[in-house]
Amino acid sequence: MANETSSATLDGRWTQIRAHKRVIAKVKLMVEWEENNKRQSVKAFTMDVSHSGCLAVVGADLKLAQEVRLIHRESGSATDARVVWKDPRTWDVGLELLKPDAGFWKL
């Protein structure tokens, strides 16, 4: 029971920390960035999205605070983002939109 209370408290704290409510959604993206004066790109997809960013699976070793360009593969719209979190064991990354726009996701 202590673990349940502890878990509920942690979930509540994360809810307060998050700037916007998240929605589970798989949006196909291209992620682009500059590396060694060359444009790099890789396919990615979101696991959840919010007005201000997303949790995505990106098949590249992005760095914390790295700025990238997100391109919505269905609509072609693009926006700039920054890596704000990454899982050290997987390709999961948290991306913050530099100019938040819930309409970017086309949901």
MARTORLO-15013 format. One line per 5 residues: number of its first residue (from 1); their letters; for each residue x, y, z of C-alpha. Coordinates in steps of 0.25 Angstrom, whole numbers, plus 5000, padded with zeros to 4 digits. Layout:
NUM) a) X Y Z; ...
! end
This chain:
1) manet) 5000 5000 5000; 5012 5009 5003; 5016 5007 4988; 5002 5011 4983; 5002 5024 4991
6) ssatl) 5016 5027 4987; 5013 5024 4972; 5000 5033 4973; 5008 5044 4979; 5018 5043 4968
11) dgrwt) 5008 5043 4957; 5001 5056 4964; 5015 5063 4964; 5017 5060 4949; 5004 5065 4946
16) qirah) 5007 5078 4953; 5020 5079 4946; 5015 5077 4932; 5011 5090 4925; 5000 5084 4916
21) krvia) 4992 5071 4917; 4997 5060 4908; 4989 5051 4898; 4994 5038 4893; 4996 5039 4879
26) kvklm) 5005 5033 4868; 5009 5044 4859; 5020 5040 4848; 5031 5050 4848; 5044 5053 4841
31) vewee) 5055 5059 4850; 5066 5068 4844; 5078 5074 4850; 5092 5079 4846; 5104 5071 4850
36) nnkrq) 5118 5073 4845; 5112 5084 4835; 5103 5073 4829; 5088 5072 4830; 5084 5059 4837
41) svkaf) 5070 5053 4837; 5063 5041 4842; 5049 5035 4843; 5042 5036 4857; 5028 5035 4863
46) tmdvs) 5022 5040 4875; 5016 5032 4886; 5009 5044 4892; 5007 5059 4889; 5003 5072 4896
51) hsgcl) 5002 5087 4892; 5017 5089 4896; 5024 5076 4891; 5024 5061 4891; 5030 5048 4895
56) avvga) 5036 5041 4883; 5044 5029 4878; 5055 5035 4869; 5065 5026 4863; 5077 5034 4866
61) dlkla) 5086 5038 4877; 5081 5052 4880; 5088 5060 4891; 5081 5067 4903; 5078 5082 4899
66) qevrl) 5080 5079 4884; 5071 5087 4875; 5064 5079 4863; 5054 5081 4853; 5041 5073 4853
71) ihres) 5034 5070 4840; 5020 5064 4840; 5021 5053 4830; 5007 5054 4826; 5004 5069 4825
76) gsatd) 5019 5074 4822; 5018 5085 4833; 5030 5087 4841; 5034 5093 4854; 5047 5094 4863
81) arvvw) 5049 5087 4876; 5059 5084 4886; 5062 5071 4893; 5059 5072 4908; 5059 5058 4912
86) kdprt) 5065 5045 4907; 5064 5030 4912; 5079 5025 4913; 5074 5011 4910; 5065 5014 4898
91) wdvgl) 5063 5024 4887; 5051 5030 4894; 5053 5046 4895; 5045 5057 4901; 5044 5068 4891
96) ellkp) 5039 5083 4894; 5034 5091 4883; 5041 5104 4882; 5028 5111 4878; 5017 5103 4884
101) dagfw) 5006 5100 4874; 4996 5089 4877; 4991 5090 4863; 5005 5084 4858; 5000 5070 4862
106) kl) 4988 5071 4852; 4980 5063 4862
! end
